[in-house]
Amino acid sequence: MNLSPESPWVFVSNTNADDFLKEVLKLGKPTEVSIVGAFGKEGRGSTQDMDLPLHFDGDYSARKAAEKGLTFDKKIDIVALYCLKGGDSATILEWNGNTANIILQTGQALIIDNKICRHGRSGQVGDRMLLRVWIERNQTIKE
């Protein structure tokens, strides 16, 4: 799995959660593993049924921590998303003036370089559910 400035994301068309996690863990150390879906009306945008503007993961958490006089120190070099349950919501990617919209279906995955490629979400989340893994990149993998 090669991420580069020219191609800062990878789409995986057919995998399972076990193989997805094994491959993602080869990229580095997990700093957070969570489920992303529409679970409530408060908290992180990733848990609400709403559009999300283009962003780098960790930026919102860092701002919220700073507002409280705290520090958000998780390193998020790579965002890996595995679709547990598909839906109509599109993941929007933006890098170096390029864009892509991807509607993930069950068994598909996206691996995103969080330092180069911003991502967002558009459309009703509904029942869509993703497994999200934040990865601190291995030092042996070039940035």
ABEGO torsion letter per residue (X at the ends): XBBBAABABBBBABBBAAAAAAAAAAAEBBABBBBBBBABABEBAAABBBBBBBBBBGAAAAAAAAAAGBBBABBBABBBBBBABBBABBBBBBBGGBBBBBBBBBGBBBBBBAAABBBBBBEBAEABBBBBBBBBBBAABBX
